[in-house]
Amino acid sequence: MSKIVVLAGSMRRHGNTESLVSSFTEGAKQNGNEVTVLSVADYHVAPCTGCNACRKRENKDCVIKDDMQQVFSILKGADIIVLASPVYFYGLSARLKAIIDRLHQPARSELNVKRLGLLLVAADTLPAVFDAIKLQYHLILDYFHLQTIGEVLAYGVEAVGDIKGKPVLEDAYLLGRKVK
């Protein structure tokens, strides 16, 4: 079985992204996987400054001292990372993006991640609402030679609870169930 870390990118507690994450997590755990949900609301991670000091340091870690060190240590044990986010102006949430950007340091070679998953929630029903994020996701897969476990995309869910009763929750559960 796999060790999965879900990076839950919503600052909204008990919102639609959290519901999608819960469905995925339930399915993954029922299949015997170990799942850790890391909510960005619980961690303060500053954006990357592009200083490249990590490239010059002996231990190759970031010079910014914040909660990223804690996040990084959790991610070190993961076989699979699942990115879960609401869509904010056609992109990932800023808190989640900051974590992703900070992973672009030489110390990332210590990660054992082989697969990624994607869970997205958008208020909009525009067919292209997820396209920019999906492009970035697939570029990350290609660049790091990772495999996808799949994607679940929830359209038209804005207010807290809008996702309740939607088939997309079952889709997230089934995605979790198929992960080994």
Secondary structure as UniProt FT lines:
FT   STRAND          3..8
FT   TURN            13..14
FT   HELIX           16..30
FT   TURN            31..32
FT   STRAND          34..39
FT   HELIX           40..42
FT   HELIX           53..56
FT   TURN            58..59
FT   HELIX           68..75
FT   TURN            76..77
FT   STRAND          80..86
FT   TURN            89..90
FT   HELIX           94..102
FT   HELIX           106..110
FT   STRAND          115..121
FT   TURN            127..130
FT   HELIX           131..144
FT   STRAND          147..154
FT   TURN            160..165
FT   HELIX           167..178
//
